[in-house]
């Protein structure tokens, strides 16, 4: 999944879907990464 750059703050964020323990899809959004690499690494390790 891609990482996006926030034009207002200049930081990177990721947004993706994951299933929770009940089987429902949840949108995960984490913001404030300094680099794109950090954002993608967070997503891979989630």
C-alpha positions in Angstrom: 0.0 0.0 0.0 1.2 3.5 -0.6 2.3 6.1 1.9 1.0 9.6 1.5 2.6 13.0 2.2 0.6 15.5 4.2 0.9 18.8 2.4 0.1 20.9 5.4 2.5 19.4 7.9 5.1 18.0 5.5 5.1 14.6 7.2 4.1 11.2 5.8 1.2 9.0 6.8 -0.2 5.6 6.0 -3.8 4.5 5.6 -4.8 0.9 5.1 -7.5 -1.6 6.0 -7.0 -4.5 8.5 -9.4 -7.1 9.9 -10.0 -6.9 13.7 -10.6 -9.8 16.0 -14.3 -10.0 15.0 -13.5 -10.2 11.3 -14.6 -6.7 10.4 -12.5 -4.5 8.2 -11.1 -1.5 10.1 -9.3 1.5 8.6 -5.9 2.1 10.1 -4.4 5.6 9.8 -1.1 6.6 11.4 0.4 10.0 10.8 3.5 11.9 11.6 6.3 9.9 10.0 9.5 11.9 9.0 10.3 9.7 6.0 8.3 7.6 3.6 10.5 4.6 4.5 9.4 4.8 8.2 5.7 4.9 7.1 6.0 1.9 4.9 8.0 0.0 7.5 5.2 0.6 10.1 2.6 -0.7 7.7 4.7 -3.9 7.0 5.2 -4.6 10.7 1.6 -3.9 11.7 
